[in-house]
Amino acid sequence: MAPGALALLKTSRWGGAAPELVGEVAFEGGSHPEAIGVALRQLLLDGGCANWPVSIVLADELVRIWQVAPPAGSARLADLEAAAALRFQTLFGEPTGAWRLSAGWDPAQPFLAAALPRHLLALIEQVCAAQRAPIVELVPQFVAGFNQWRAALKAGAWYGLVQQRVLTLGMIDGGAIRAVRATALPEGADLDWLAAHVAREALRLNLAAPARVAVSGHAPAAWSKGATHAPLACHLLGQGQGSGWSDCARLAATGSRP
């Protein structure tokens, strides 16, 4: 689910079958919830999805993702929720009333949080209920991608996802994501550019720069071919999946079996 476009895939968690593209729809209205709701209703109806469980991947443009440091001595979920809400307001300049927060709540170390628009979620739930398509998962694309590939990440590697020429980089330290940052890819972004970008982010966060980055999505193929002086190795994940598909279809495939 992306601003202005939806794609529907049929997937299986058993048997290793590749995802099958069922349908796509483009619509006017961008990220407006009502426009998305109308398009989703038509897509599910045309796809014959009644009584099928639905897993929804939201483009990161539709959500907000940030890192939260738990308050010292926090032991209650309410303390963690308050810290996440305060950090949200600091970063985005608005209260959380119009957003539904979800996170990997952890009182001992920084954790990742996501905010999803309440109005959009309500419309999605209404449409899926009307089509008798129960929602089993609703997740931002970056989170879906990280969950899909985290077991494949080598020790010390960072994770990145490229969609619509935007690199979302998860900086990992001690086995946990310490920060997430999205950056538009400039024209001609090669492995040297990626290495310099990763080094700057490591310096900004006072972390050791990784020797390896694993990237899923529509990453430049040149990143995996090496460079003469780039002190970084890049491993491209899931290459070939959805070859020839649109950006929205590849977004829908995030988190499914390669």
C-alpha positions in Angstrom: 0.0 0.0 0.0 1.7 3.2 -1.2 0.5 6.8 -1.9 -1.4 6.6 -5.2 -1.0 2.8 -5.8 -1.9 -0.6 -4.4 -0.8 -4.1 -5.3 -2.2 -7.4 -4.3 -0.1 -10.6 -4.1 -1.0 -14.2 -3.3 1.6 -15.7 -1.0 2.1 -18.9 0.9 4.0 -19.6 4.1 4.4 -23.3 3.1 5.8 -25.1 0.1 8.2 -22.3 -1.0 5.9 -21.1 -3.8 6.9 -17.7 -5.2 4.5 -14.8 -4.6 1.9 -14.3 -7.4 0.9 -10.9 -8.5 -2.9 -10.8 -8.5 -3.7 -7.2 -9.3 -2.7 -3.6 -9.1 -4.5 -0.3 -9.0 -3.4 3.3 -9.4 -5.6 6.1 -8.0 -5.8 9.8 -7.6 -5.5 11.2 -4.1 -2.1 10.1 -3.0 -2.0 9.3 0.7 -5.6 10.6 1.4 -7.2 7.8 3.6 -10.6 7.9 1.7 -8.8 7.5 -1.7 -6.8 4.6 -0.4 -10.0 3.0 1.1 -11.9 3.2 -2.2 -9.0 1.7 -4.1 -8.5 -1.1 -1.5 -12.1 -2.1 -1.7 -12.0 -2.4 -5.4 -8.7 -4.3 -5.4 -9.9 -6.9 -2.8 -13.2 -7.3 -4.7 -11.5 -7.8 -8.0 -9.0 -10.2 -6.5 -11.7 -12.5 -4.9 -10.2 -12.2 -1.5 -13.3 -13.1 0.6 -12.3 -15.4 3.5 -8.6 -15.1 2.8 -6.3 -13.7 5.5 -4.6 -10.4 4.5 -1.2 -9.2 5.4 -0.7 -5.5 4.6 2.6 -3.8 4.0 2.4 0.0 4.3 4.9 2.2 2.4 7.2 4.0 4.8 5.8 7.3 3.4 2.5 6.5 5.1 4.0 5.9 8.5 6.5 7.3 10.9 9.4 5.3 12.4 11.7 6.4 15.1 13.9 5.1 17.9 13.1 5.5 21.6 15.4 5.5 24.6 13.6 4.0 27.6 13.6 6.2 30.7 16.1 5.2 33.4 14.5 2.8 35.8 11.3 2.4 33.8 9.4 -0.8 34.5 5.8 -0.1 33.4 4.5 -0.2 29.8 2.9 3.2 30.5 6.4 4.7 31.1 7.6 3.4 27.7 4.5 4.6 25.9 5.0 8.0 27.4 8.6 8.1 26.4 7.7 7.1 22.8 4.9 9.8 22.6 7.3 12.5 23.9 10.0 11.5 21.4 7.4 11.5 18.6 6.3 15.0 19.5 9.9 16.2 19.6 10.8 14.7 16.2 7.6 15.4 14.3 6.2 18.5 16.0 2.7 17.2 16.8 1.0 15.1 19.5 0.2 11.4 18.9 -3.6 11.7 19.0 -4.1 11.1 15.3 -1.7 8.2 15.3 -1.6 4.6 16.6 1.7 3.7 18.2 3.3 0.3 18.1 6.8 -0.7 19.2 9.1 -3.4 20.4 8.7 -2.2 24.0 11.9 -2.8 26.0 12.7 -1.2 29.3 16.4 -2.1 29.1 17.6 -0.8 25.7 16.5 1.6 22.9 13.6 0.2 20.8 12.0 0.8 17.4 8.6 2.5 17.4 6.2 3.1 14.5 3.1 5.4 14.3 0.3 4.6 11.9 -2.5 7.1 11.0 -5.6 6.2 13.0 -8.1 7.3 10.3 -6.3 5.3 7.6 -6.2 2.2 9.8 -9.9 2.5 10.6 -10.8 2.6 6.9 -8.5 -0.4 6.2 -10.2 -2.4 8.9 -13.6 -1.4 7.7 -12.9 -2.4 4.1 -11.3 -5.7 5.0 -14.1 -6.6 7.3 -16.7 -5.8 4.6 -14.8 -8.0 2.2 -14.5 -10.8 4.9 -10.7 -10.6 4.6 -9.3 -10.8 8.1 -6.1 -8.8 8.8 -3.4 -10.9 10.2 -0.6 -8.3 10.0 -0.3 -4.6 9.2 3.3 -3.5 9.2 5.6 -0.7 7.7 7.7 -1.8 4.8 11.0 -1.2 6.6 9.9 -3.4 9.6 8.6 -6.1 7.3 11.9 -6.2 5.4 14.0 -6.3 8.5 11.9 -9.1 10.0 12.3 -11.0 6.8 16.0 -10.8 6.6 17.3 -10.3 10.1 18.3 -14.0 10.4 20.5 -13.6 7.3 22.4 -10.6 8.6 26.0 -11.4 9.6 27.3 -10.2 12.9 28.2 -6.5 12.8 26.3 -5.8 9.6 23.8 -3.0 9.1 20.5 -3.4 7.2 19.1 -1.2 4.5 16.0 -1.1 2.3 15.7 0.7 -1.0 12.3 1.7 -2.3 11.4 4.5 -4.8 15.1 5.6 -4.8 15.1 6.1 -1.0 17.5 4.2 1.2 16.2 3.5 4.7 19.2 2.4 6.8 18.9 0.6 10.1 22.1 1.1 12.2 22.6 -2.1 14.2 24.8 -2.3 17.3 24.8 -5.2 19.8 22.2 -7.0 17.8 19.6 -4.2 18.0 18.7 -1.3 15.8 20.0 1.9 17.3 18.6 4.3 14.8 16.7 4.5 11.4 17.3 7.1 8.8 15.9 7.6 5.3 17.9 9.3 2.6 17.1 9.9 -1.1 19.6 8.3 -3.4 21.4 10.8 -5.7 22.0 10.0 -9.3 24.9 7.7 -9.8 25.0 6.5 -6.2 27.7 3.8 -6.3 29.4 1.8 -3.6 31.7 4.6 -2.8 28.7 6.9 -2.1 27.2 4.2 0.1 30.4 3.7 2.1 30.7 7.5 2.7 27.0 7.7 3.7 27.4 4.8 6.2 30.6 6.3 7.6 28.8 9.6 8.2 25.9 8.0 9.9 28.2 6.0 12.1 30.1 9.1 13.1 26.9 11.0 13.8 25.7 8.2 16.2 29.1 7.6 17.7 29.1 4.0 16.5 31.8 1.9 14.8 31.3 1.9 11.0 30.3 -1.6 9.8 32.4 -3.6 7.4 29.2 -4.9 5.7 25.7 -3.7 4.8 22.9 -6.0 3.7 20.3 -4.3 1.5 16.9 -5.5 0.2 14.5 -3.9 -2.2 15.4 -2.2 -5.4 19.0 -1.4 -4.7 21.6 -0.5 -7.4 23.2 -3.6 -8.7 26.6 -1.9 -8.7 26.6 -1.9 -4.9 27.4 -5.6 -4.8 30.2 -5.4 -7.4 32.8 -3.7 -5.2 34.9 -0.6 -5.7 38.6 0.1 -5.7 38.7 1.9 -2.4 35.4 1.6 -0.7 35.9 0.1 2.8 32.5 -1.5 2.8 31.0 -4.7 1.4 27.4 -4.7 0.3 25.2 -7.9 0.1 22.0 -7.5 -1.9 19.2 -9.6 -0.5 16.4 -11.2 -2.5 17.7 -10.2 -5.9 15.5 -11.5 -8.7 12.3 -11.6 -6.7 9.5 -9.7 -8.5 11.7 -9.1 -11.6 9.7 -6.8 -13.9 7.2 -5.8 -11.2 6.3 -2.2 -10.4 7.6 -0.5 -7.3 4.3 -1.1 -5.6 4.3 -4.8 -6.3 7.8 -5.1 -5.0 6.6 -3.3 -1.9 3.8 -5.8 -1.5 6.3 -8.6 -1.6 8.3 -7.3 1.3 8.3 -9.8 4.1 7.1 -12.7 1.9 9.2 -15.7 1.1 11.8 -15.1 -1.7 
